[in-house]
Amino acid sequence: MHIGIEIGGTKLQVVTDNGQGRIGERFRFGVEKEAGAEGILRHIQTALSQIDGPVRAVGVGFGGPVDGETGRIAASHQINGWAGFGLTDWLKQQTEAERIRVENDANVAALGEARHGAGKGFRRVFYITLGSGVGGGMVVDGQLYRGASPGEAEIGHIRLDKHGKTLESVCSGWAVDKDVRRTVSELPTGSTLKRLVGDRISGEARFLIPALQQGDGCARRILDRVCDDLAFGLSHVVHLFHPDVIVLGGGLSLMGEPLRAGVENQLPEYVMSAFHPVSSVRLAALGEDVVPTGALALLLGE
């Protein structure tokens, strides 16, 4: 039996393979930040205790930089207790699995989308996740592109200027929430965006599309800014790797077609003409299944 594990900052998923590289049984847990890494490990033990049959292989997508060769965690930016933890060794003790693969969750998500999602059928797939942070992964001919340890494709840390402005600082979910929050604080009471956001102090970005659909100009300006910054950041990906397709994933990608179309329309402006037509831009297709599916994919086709 193969097992896939997603270890994130807000959720943990442990899944089994249905025999065809897709999800069979699923165990899902919320992450208690105050419980740290130990709390997550206890949840994994709980899930493993309920899985029947010998475990032959385990694939893991971890929310932070890891050493893919040793399975040792470099750090987690959200949960304490992970730095230096030997996750591969721990999983061997828990499962006696013959093979264990531990990778960064964005890499794992990229593999999932490339093999089973929006990138299926393309040779060169670049995936960007727009969540609480911004990460990325590159898949070529169905295999992950790997840089020197402890990582690669950290597109969120691409500088947009020389003064500390990164793609993550302006296009992560938290950054867009902050932008919306600041904007609505300056709007009159009758503003559509202000009315939709109300008194909320998190997740404000999800109101951009409803406000846009009601003709709100401020929502349009924020979305245009996000699309422009994303397109500029992704232009570096095109110049370096020229992928066939760029897949937009993560919570912010749930803004859907307005985000996708905005990025795709703006991208050619920042790419040299010799590379036109530029990479197509697609929305991720696997939703919450993307990391568990990718974790299982780590174990197949090697």
C-alpha positions as a LaTeX table, in Angstrom:
\begin{tabular}{lrrr}
\hline
Residue & $x$ (\AA) & $y$ (\AA) & $z$ (\AA) \\
\hline
Met1 & 0.00 & 0.00 & 0.00 \\
His2 & 1.13 & 3.54 & $-0.81$ \\
Ile3 & 0.38 & 6.47 & 1.49 \\
Gly4 & 0.43 & 10.18 & 0.67 \\
Ile5 & 0.74 & 12.86 & 3.35 \\
Glu6 & 0.19 & 16.61 & 3.19 \\
Ile7 & 1.69 & 18.58 & 6.09 \\
Gly8 & 0.63 & 22.21 & 5.95 \\
Gly9 & 0.32 & 25.13 & 8.29 \\
Thr10 & $-3.45$ & 24.81 & 8.67 \\
Lys11 & $-4.31$ & 21.25 & 7.66 \\
Leu12 & $-2.93$ & 17.73 & 7.59 \\
Gln13 & $-4.10$ & 15.04 & 5.18 \\
Val14 & $-3.16$ & 11.37 & 5.12 \\
Val15 & $-4.45$ & 9.36 & 2.16 \\
Thr16 & $-4.10$ & 5.90 & 0.71 \\
Asp17 & $-3.62$ & 4.94 & $-2.92$ \\
Asn18 & $-6.65$ & 3.44 & $-4.68$ \\
Gly19 & $-4.32$ & 1.25 & $-6.75$ \\
Gln20 & $-4.20$ & 3.67 & $-9.69$ \\
Gly21 & $-2.17$ & 6.49 & $-8.18$ \\
Arg22 & $-5.23$ & 8.40 & $-6.98$ \\
Ile23 & $-6.76$ & 8.96 & $-3.56$ \\
Gly24 & $-8.64$ & 6.12 & $-1.88$ \\
Glu25 & $-9.11$ & 6.50 & 1.87 \\
Arg26 & $-8.60$ & 9.95 & 3.43 \\
Phe27 & $-7.91$ & 11.24 & 6.95 \\
Arg28 & $-8.04$ & 15.02 & 7.45 \\
Phe29 & $-7.03$ & 17.00 & 10.53 \\
Gly30 & $-6.88$ & 20.67 & 11.39 \\
Val31 & $-3.45$ & 21.82 & 12.56 \\
Glu32 & $-3.26$ & 23.21 & 16.07 \\
Lys33 & $-0.44$ & 25.74 & 15.86 \\
Glu34 & 0.18 & 25.76 & 19.59 \\
Ala35 & 0.71 & 21.96 & 19.56 \\
Gly36 & 3.62 & 22.37 & 17.14 \\
Ala37 & 5.20 & 19.56 & 15.17 \\
Glu38 & 4.46 & 17.05 & 17.94 \\
Gly39 & 0.72 & 17.59 & 17.51 \\
Ile40 & 0.95 & 16.90 & 13.78 \\
Leu41 & 3.02 & 13.77 & 14.36 \\
Arg42 & 0.39 & 12.49 & 16.79 \\
His43 & $-2.31$ & 13.00 & 14.15 \\
Ile44 & $-0.23$ & 11.05 & 11.61 \\
Gln45 & 0.13 & 8.22 & 14.10 \\
Thr46 & $-3.64$ & 8.23 & 14.62 \\
Ala47 & $-4.27$ & 7.95 & 10.87 \\
Leu48 & $-1.66$ & 5.23 & 10.38 \\
Ser49 & $-3.20$ & 3.17 & 13.17 \\
Gln50 & $-6.48$ & 3.07 & 11.23 \\
Ile51 & $-4.98$ & 1.94 & 7.92 \\
Asp52 & $-5.13$ & $-1.80$ & 7.25 \\
Gly53 & $-2.36$ & $-3.62$ & 5.46 \\
Pro54 & 1.42 & $-3.21$ & 5.20 \\
Val55 & 2.70 & 0.18 & 4.02 \\
Arg56 & 5.22 & $-0.22$ & 1.19 \\
Ala57 & 5.88 & 3.45 & 0.36 \\
Val58 & 5.13 & 6.93 & 1.72 \\
Gly59 & 5.19 & 10.24 & $-0.14$ \\
Val60 & 5.06 & 13.55 & 1.74 \\
Gly61 & 4.43 & 17.14 & 0.71 \\
Phe62 & 5.73 & 19.41 & 3.48 \\
Gly63 & 4.93 & 23.10 & 3.87 \\
Gly64 & 8.47 & 24.43 & 3.98 \\
Pro65 & 12.00 & 23.80 & 2.69 \\
Val66 & 13.25 & 20.23 & 3.02 \\
Asp67 & 16.29 & 18.19 & 2.04 \\
Gly68 & 14.75 & 15.81 & $-0.48$ \\
Glu69 & 17.77 & 13.49 & $-0.32$ \\
Thr70 & 17.66 & 12.86 & 3.43 \\
Gly71 & 14.05 & 13.74 & 4.24 \\
Arg72 & 15.20 & 16.19 & 6.91 \\
Ile73 & 13.09 & 19.31 & 7.43 \\
Ala74 & 14.98 & 22.59 & 7.07 \\
Ala75 & 12.25 & 24.77 & 8.59 \\
Ser76 & 8.58 & 25.55 & 8.82 \\
His77 & 7.59 & 29.20 & 8.69 \\
Gln78 & 4.27 & 28.48 & 10.39 \\
Ile79 & 4.66 & 25.62 & 12.90 \\
Asn80 & 7.37 & 25.34 & 15.57 \\
Gly81 & 9.36 & 22.20 & 16.21 \\
Trp82 & 10.17 & 21.08 & 12.65 \\
Ala83 & 13.65 & 22.56 & 12.10 \\
Gly84 & 16.19 & 19.76 & 11.67 \\
Phe85 & 13.58 & 17.02 & 12.17 \\
Gly86 & 14.35 & 13.75 & 10.35 \\
Leu87 & 10.90 & 13.02 & 8.94 \\
Thr88 & 12.01 & 10.13 & 6.74 \\
Asp89 & 13.62 & 8.33 & 9.68 \\
Trp90 & 10.54 & 8.90 & 11.82 \\
Leu91 & 8.19 & 7.56 & 9.14 \\
Lys92 & 10.38 & 4.47 & 8.71 \\
Gln93 & 9.97 & 3.78 & 12.42 \\
Gln94 & 6.19 & 4.22 & 12.18 \\
Thr95 & 5.54 & 2.24 & 9.00 \\
Glu96 & 8.61 & 0.12 & 8.13 \\
Ala97 & 8.00 & 1.29 & 4.55 \\
Glu98 & 10.59 & 0.30 & 1.97 \\
Arg99 & 10.56 & 3.70 & 0.28 \\
Ile100 & 9.85 & 7.21 & 1.62 \\
Arg101 & 9.97 & 10.48 & $-0.31$ \\
Val102 & 9.72 & 13.89 & 1.38 \\
Glu103 & 9.44 & 17.04 & $-0.75$ \\
Asn104 & 8.32 & 20.65 & $-0.44$ \\
Asp105 & 4.54 & 20.88 & $-0.84$ \\
Ala106 & 4.69 & 23.24 & $-3.83$ \\
Asn107 & 6.90 & 20.75 & $-5.68$ \\
Val108 & 4.50 & 17.97 & $-4.80$ \\
Ala109 & 1.51 & 20.03 & $-5.94$ \\
Ala110 & 3.31 & 20.76 & $-9.20$ \\
Leu111 & 3.76 & 17.04 & $-9.79$ \\
Gly112 & 0.11 & 16.38 & $-9.01$ \\
Glu113 & $-1.13$ & 19.00 & $-11.46$ \\
Ala114 & 1.37 & 17.93 & $-14.13$ \\
Arg115 & 0.40 & 14.27 & $-14.04$ \\
His116 & $-3.29$ & 14.41 & $-13.12$ \\
Gly117 & $-4.51$ & 18.02 & $-13.32$ \\
Ala118 & $-4.31$ & 21.15 & $-15.44$ \\
Gly119 & $-0.81$ & 20.34 & $-16.71$ \\
Lys120 & $-1.60$ & 16.85 & $-17.92$ \\
Gly121 & $-0.46$ & 16.36 & $-21.50$ \\
Phe122 & 2.23 & 19.06 & $-21.39$ \\
Arg123 & 5.96 & 18.28 & $-21.26$ \\
Arg124 & 7.07 & 21.36 & $-19.31$ \\
Val125 & 4.79 & 22.53 & $-16.49$ \\
Phe126 & 5.41 & 25.35 & $-14.03$ \\
Tyr127 & 3.13 & 25.52 & $-10.99$ \\
Ile128 & 2.72 & 28.51 & $-8.70$ \\
Thr129 & 0.78 & 28.31 & $-5.45$ \\
Leu130 & $-0.80$ & 31.52 & $-4.23$ \\
Gly131 & $-1.65$ & 30.84 & $-0.61$ \\
Ser132 & $-0.50$ & 32.32 & 2.69 \\
Gly133 & 2.86 & 32.38 & 0.92 \\
Val134 & 3.89 & 31.98 & $-2.70$ \\
Gly135 & 5.79 & 28.89 & $-3.86$ \\
Gly136 & 6.47 & 27.05 & $-7.07$ \\
Gly137 & 7.54 & 23.85 & $-8.73$ \\
Met138 & 8.73 & 22.78 & $-12.18$ \\
Val139 & 7.96 & 19.43 & $-13.81$ \\
Val140 & 9.65 & 18.27 & $-17.02$ \\
Asp141 & 8.52 & 15.10 & $-18.79$ \\
Gly142 & 6.57 & 14.04 & $-15.71$ \\
Gln143 & 9.51 & 14.43 & $-13.31$ \\
Leu144 & 10.30 & 17.17 & $-10.82$ \\
Tyr145 & 13.09 & 19.56 & $-11.63$ \\
Arg146 & 15.46 & 19.44 & $-8.66$ \\
Gly147 & 17.99 & 22.09 & $-7.73$ \\
Ala148 & 20.75 & 21.85 & $-5.15$ \\
Ser149 & 19.50 & 21.17 & $-1.62$ \\
Pro150 & 17.42 & 22.48 & 0.10 \\
Gly151 & 15.20 & 23.69 & $-2.73$ \\
Glu152 & 14.39 & 25.28 & $-6.05$ \\
Ala153 & 11.67 & 27.22 & $-7.88$ \\
Glu154 & 11.08 & 29.56 & $-4.93$ \\
Ile155 & 9.26 & 32.05 & $-7.11$ \\
Gly156 & 7.77 & 33.84 & $-4.12$ \\
His157 & 11.22 & 35.20 & $-3.33$ \\
Ile158 & 11.81 & 36.69 & $-6.77$ \\
Arg159 & 12.56 & 40.39 & $-6.31$ \\
Leu160 & 10.31 & 42.81 & $-8.15$ \\
Asp161 & 12.69 & 45.67 & $-7.30$ \\
Lys162 & 15.95 & 46.24 & $-5.40$ \\
His163 & 14.23 & 47.39 & $-2.22$ \\
Gly164 & 12.79 & 44.15 & $-0.82$ \\
Lys165 & 9.56 & 43.92 & $-2.83$ \\
Thr166 & 9.07 & 40.25 & $-3.62$ \\
Leu167 & 6.30 & 38.41 & $-5.44$ \\
Glu168 & 5.22 & 36.91 & $-2.12$ \\
Ser169 & 5.09 & 40.31 & $-0.42$ \\
Val170 & 2.47 & 41.57 & $-2.88$ \\
Cys171 & 0.71 & 38.49 & $-4.32$ \\
Ser172 & 0.30 & 36.06 & $-1.42$ \\
Gly173 & $-3.18$ & 35.66 & 0.01 \\
Trp174 & $-2.16$ & 37.54 & 3.14 \\
Ala175 & $-0.70$ & 40.40 & 1.08 \\
Val176 & $-3.87$ & 40.79 & $-0.99$ \\
Asp177 & $-6.00$ & 40.61 & 2.17 \\
Lys178 & $-3.91$ & 43.44 & 3.60 \\
Asp179 & $-4.30$ & 45.47 & 0.41 \\
Val180 & $-8.08$ & 45.04 & 0.47 \\
Arg181 & $-8.20$ & 45.89 & 4.19 \\
Arg182 & $-6.23$ & 49.09 & 3.66 \\
Thr183 & $-8.33$ & 50.07 & 0.67 \\
Val184 & $-11.74$ & 49.59 & 2.30 \\
Ser185 & $-10.67$ & 51.60 & 5.34 \\
Glu186 & $-10.45$ & 54.62 & 3.04 \\
Leu187 & $-13.70$ & 53.99 & 1.12 \\
Pro188 & $-17.07$ & 55.64 & 1.76 \\
Thr189 & $-19.80$ & 53.61 & 3.45 \\
Gly190 & $-21.69$ & 53.02 & 0.20 \\
Ser191 & $-18.79$ & 51.19 & $-1.49$ \\
Thr192 & $-19.70$ & 47.69 & $-2.67$ \\
Leu193 & $-16.33$ & 46.24 & $-1.64$ \\
Lys194 & $-16.54$ & 47.88 & 1.79 \\
Arg195 & $-20.05$ & 46.51 & 2.33 \\
Leu196 & $-19.05$ & 42.98 & 1.34 \\
Val197 & $-15.93$ & 42.92 & 3.52 \\
Gly198 & $-17.72$ & 44.37 & 6.53 \\
Asp199 & $-15.80$ & 44.02 & 9.79 \\
Arg200 & $-13.75$ & 41.00 & 8.75 \\
Ile201 & $-10.01$ & 41.12 & 9.40 \\
Ser202 & $-8.91$ & 38.04 & 7.43 \\
Gly203 & $-9.74$ & 36.47 & 4.06 \\
Glu204 & $-10.77$ & 39.80 & 2.53 \\
Ala205 & $-9.44$ & 38.84 & $-0.91$ \\
Arg206 & $-12.36$ & 36.46 & $-1.49$ \\
Phe207 & $-14.70$ & 39.45 & $-1.83$ \\
Leu208 & $-12.87$ & 40.93 & $-4.81$ \\
Ile209 & $-14.71$ & 38.88 & $-7.43$ \\
Pro210 & $-18.23$ & 39.42 & $-6.01$ \\
Ala211 & $-17.45$ & 43.15 & $-5.81$ \\
Leu212 & $-16.04$ & 43.10 & $-9.33$ \\
Gln213 & $-19.20$ & 41.40 & $-10.61$ \\
Gln214 & $-21.17$ & 44.30 & $-9.15$ \\
Gly215 & $-19.03$ & 46.83 & $-11.01$ \\
Asp216 & $-16.84$ & 47.96 & $-8.10$ \\
Gly217 & $-13.92$ & 50.02 & $-9.44$ \\
Cys218 & $-11.70$ & 49.52 & $-6.39$ \\
Ala219 & $-11.98$ & 45.75 & $-6.72$ \\
Arg220 & $-10.99$ & 46.08 & $-10.39$ \\
Arg221 & $-7.92$ & 48.17 & $-9.53$ \\
Ile222 & $-6.74$ & 45.69 & $-6.88$ \\
Leu223 & $-7.24$ & 42.70 & $-9.17$ \\
Asp224 & $-5.45$ & 44.47 & $-12.03$ \\
Arg225 & $-2.51$ & 45.22 & $-9.73$ \\
Val226 & $-2.30$ & 41.59 & $-8.59$ \\
Cys227 & $-2.46$ & 40.29 & $-12.17$ \\
Asp228 & 0.19 & 42.75 & $-13.31$ \\
Asp229 & 2.62 & 41.84 & $-10.51$ \\
Leu230 & 2.00 & 38.13 & $-11.07$ \\
Ala231 & 2.58 & 38.46 & $-14.80$ \\
Phe232 & 5.81 & 40.38 & $-14.20$ \\
Gly233 & 7.07 & 37.75 & $-11.75$ \\
Leu234 & 6.08 & 34.90 & $-14.06$ \\
Ser235 & 7.84 & 36.57 & $-17.00$ \\
His236 & 11.12 & 35.58 & $-15.29$ \\
Val237 & 9.92 & 31.97 & $-15.27$ \\
Val238 & 9.20 & 32.19 & $-19.00$ \\
His239 & 12.60 & 33.69 & $-19.77$ \\
Leu240 & 14.43 & 31.10 & $-17.65$ \\
Phe241 & 12.44 & 27.92 & $-18.40$ \\
His242 & 9.87 & 28.72 & $-21.14$ \\
Pro243 & 7.33 & 26.16 & $-19.87$ \\
Asp244 & 4.47 & 25.00 & $-22.07$ \\
Val245 & 1.95 & 25.91 & $-19.39$ \\
Ile246 & 1.83 & 27.85 & $-16.13$ \\
Val247 & $-0.67$ & 26.55 & $-13.57$ \\
Leu248 & $-2.09$ & 28.90 & $-10.93$ \\
Gly249 & $-2.97$ & 27.16 & $-7.67$ \\
Gly250 & $-3.53$ & 27.95 & $-4.01$ \\
Gly251 & $-6.34$ & 29.81 & $-2.27$ \\
Leu252 & $-5.97$ & 33.01 & $-4.27$ \\
Ser253 & $-6.46$ & 31.08 & $-7.51$ \\
Leu254 & $-10.07$ & 30.52 & $-6.43$ \\
Met255 & $-10.72$ & 34.01 & $-7.82$ \\
Gly256 & $-10.93$ & 31.99 & $-11.01$ \\
Glu257 & $-11.17$ & 33.19 & $-14.58$ \\
Pro258 & $-10.71$ & 36.94 & $-13.90$ \\
Leu259 & $-7.33$ & 36.18 & $-12.30$ \\
Arg260 & $-6.26$ & 33.67 & $-14.95$ \\
Ala261 & $-7.27$ & 35.87 & $-17.87$ \\
Gly262 & $-5.68$ & 38.93 & $-16.30$ \\
Val263 & $-2.32$ & 37.19 & $-15.87$ \\
Glu264 & $-2.41$ & 35.60 & $-19.33$ \\
Asn265 & $-3.31$ & 38.88 & $-21.03$ \\
Gln266 & $-0.58$ & 40.84 & $-19.22$ \\
Leu267 & 2.21 & 38.27 & $-19.45$ \\
Pro268 & 3.22 & 38.94 & $-23.10$ \\
Glu269 & 3.99 & 42.58 & $-22.27$ \\
Tyr270 & 6.90 & 41.45 & $-20.08$ \\
Val271 & 8.25 & 38.65 & $-22.29$ \\
Met272 & 10.62 & 39.25 & $-25.20$ \\
Ser273 & 8.98 & 38.89 & $-28.59$ \\
Ala274 & 11.13 & 35.90 & $-29.56$ \\
Phe275 & 9.25 & 33.88 & $-26.91$ \\
His276 & 5.80 & 34.78 & $-28.26$ \\
Pro277 & 3.31 & 33.21 & $-28.09$ \\
Val278 & 4.05 & 32.89 & $-24.39$ \\
Ser279 & 3.16 & 30.00 & $-22.09$ \\
Ser280 & $-0.54$ & 29.41 & $-21.64$ \\
Val281 & $-1.95$ & 30.06 & $-18.16$ \\
Arg282 & $-4.38$ & 27.64 & $-16.55$ \\
Leu283 & $-6.14$ & 27.33 & $-13.21$ \\
Ala284 & $-5.24$ & 24.35 & $-11.04$ \\
Ala285 & $-7.72$ & 21.50 & $-11.35$ \\
Leu286 & $-7.19$ & 19.32 & $-8.28$ \\
Gly287 & $-8.28$ & 21.66 & $-5.47$ \\
Glu288 & $-7.69$ & 20.26 & $-1.98$ \\
Asp289 & $-6.49$ & 16.99 & $-3.50$ \\
Val290 & $-3.45$ & 18.55 & $-5.18$ \\
Val291 & $-0.79$ & 17.84 & $-2.53$ \\
Pro292 & $-2.02$ & 14.36 & $-1.52$ \\
Thr293 & $-2.29$ & 13.41 & $-5.21$ \\
Gly294 & 1.20 & 14.72 & $-5.85$ \\
Ala295 & 2.52 & 12.91 & $-2.80$ \\
Leu296 & 1.25 & 9.63 & $-4.24$ \\
Ala297 & 2.67 & 10.60 & $-7.65$ \\
Leu298 & 6.12 & 10.93 & $-6.03$ \\
Leu299 & 6.05 & 7.17 & $-5.58$ \\
Leu300 & 5.16 & 6.27 & $-9.18$ \\
Gly301 & 7.06 & 6.54 & $-12.44$ \\
Glu302 & 10.53 & 6.96 & $-10.92$ \\
\hline
\end{tabular}
